[in-house]
Amino acid sequence: MNLREFFTPAAVAANWTEVASNYIDYIGPGLFPARKKAGLDLAWLKGSKGLPVSLMPSTFDAKATFRDRIGFEKLETEMPFFREGFKIKEKDRQELMRAADSNDPYAVEIINRVFDDANELIAGAAVVPERMIWQLLFTGKIEIKANGVDYSYNYDSDGSWTTANTKKLTDDKWSEATTADPFKNFKDAKDAIRSKTGTELTTAIMNTKTFNLMAATDAVKNRWLTTTGRSMGYLTDAEVAAVVSGTSGLQIVIYDKQFADEDKKAHGFIPDGFVALIPSGTLGSTWYGTTPEEADLMGANANAEVSIVNTGVAITRIVDNHPVNINTFASEIVLPSFERMDEVYVLQVSGE
């Protein structure tokens, strides 16, 4: 690497560009707030929430009858571990010092951005739980496979959630504008969850591509005409969201944030053609364990500096004395729990 070659006039003119997706805030932490625990094991109770059952009639001086508890199952698993780092070698350090001493007024700023190792690793660590949350919401499973490691978690081992809480549309796909009926799909989903748990679904989350399919359906256009008395050749996103929300009682949330996977391929957190219908409030928790760096290096190693960010992400800097290398690592042990899984409904509205 020759940093002098990097600081060309073209590079200085371009300076730095940001991907638009980076400006979109993550939704996951609001639905699955971060919590901390010691160790690797994670256990939680997945309740089969039901409607309140009326008390059994009784007579005076008679012993109370005892009711069965609402069913639940205890789920236990070992949380996965993630760690990655950057290295600044001796030659890199020499090039950095030469570039910083140059007369280029933009050199230091670009150096700081390119070698902002800690922030890049923190951003990468934030992707992991967000990725898990949306896989979990849409499939009931988490699968991350890379670097010879296979992390697979099935939160719906008996398939009961998939059977009762998901639906794949066939003849009424949203891609078939004349036969699709998003209002009926939403009502059926709300009725199913309400009758099963007593919970009211309040929010429909989808990406722009799926939203556009919904906006193009005759059902939405006709509902707009019926509601407003005006025929429009084109409805804005705000108009579509308003008529759908007003009719279905669901707030429409569009989420287009993206991430790059281990192969640097871009993906949206929300898959095309899927809608997650959720109730108000949190749905579970994002659990962080104690990493080896936090447990064994924090405050105990003169060559290691360890800081904890975002509840459970350990940022570690280690200086090797011979040769002189600066190593920056991020590590996390993280996995979401999904206590309100039975109160979420997923629609696959297009695709195979």
HELIX and SHEET records of a PDB file:
HELIX    1   1 LEU A    3  PHE A    6  1                                   4    
HELIX    2   2 PRO A    9  ALA A   14  1                                   6    
HELIX    3   3 ALA A   20  TYR A   23  5                                   4    
HELIX    4   4 GLY A   28  LEU A   31  1                                   4    
HELIX    5   5 GLU A   90  ALA A  100  1                                  11    
HELIX    6   6 ALA A  107  VAL A  114  1                                   8    
HELIX    7   7 ASP A  117  THR A  139  1                                  23    
HELIX    8   8 SER A  160  ASN A  165  1                                   6    
HELIX    9   9 PRO A  182  THR A  197  1                                  16    
HELIX   10  10 THR A  208  ALA A  215  1                                   8    
HELIX   11  11 ASP A  218  THR A  228  1                                  11    
HELIX   12  12 ASP A  237  SER A  248  1                                  12    
HELIX   13  13 PRO A  292  PRO A  292  1                                   1    
HELIX   14  14 GLU A  293  LEU A  297  3                                   5    
HELIX   15  15 MET A  341  GLU A  343  5                                   3    
SHEET    1   A 4 ALA A  34  LYS A  36  0                                        
SHEET    2   A 4 SER A 285  TYR A 288  1                                        
SHEET    3   A 4 VAL A 324  SER A 337 -1                                        
SHEET    4   A 4 PHE A  81  ILE A  88 -1                                        
SHEET    1   B 5 ALA A  34  LYS A  36  0                                        
SHEET    2   B 5 SER A 285  TYR A 288  1                                        
SHEET    3   B 5 VAL A 324  SER A 337 -1                                        
SHEET    4   B 5 VAL A 313  ASN A 321 -1                                        
SHEET    5   B 5 ALA A 304  VAL A 309 -1                                        
SHEET    1   C 2 ASP A  41  GLY A  47  0                                        
SHEET    2   C 2 PHE A  72  GLU A  78 -1                                        
SHEET    1   D 2 LYS A 141  ALA A 146  0                                        
SHEET    2   D 2 VAL A 149  ASN A 154 -1                                        
SHEET    1   E 5 THR A 166  LYS A 168  0                                        
SHEET    2   E 5 TYR A 345  GLN A 348  1                                        
SHEET    3   E 5 PHE A 274  PRO A 279 -1                                        
SHEET    4   E 5 LEU A 201  MET A 206 -1                                        
SHEET    5   E 5 GLN A 251  ILE A 254  1                                        
SHEET    1   F 2 GLN A 258  ALA A 260  0                                        
SHEET    2   F 2 ALA A 266  GLY A 268 -1                                        
END                                                                             
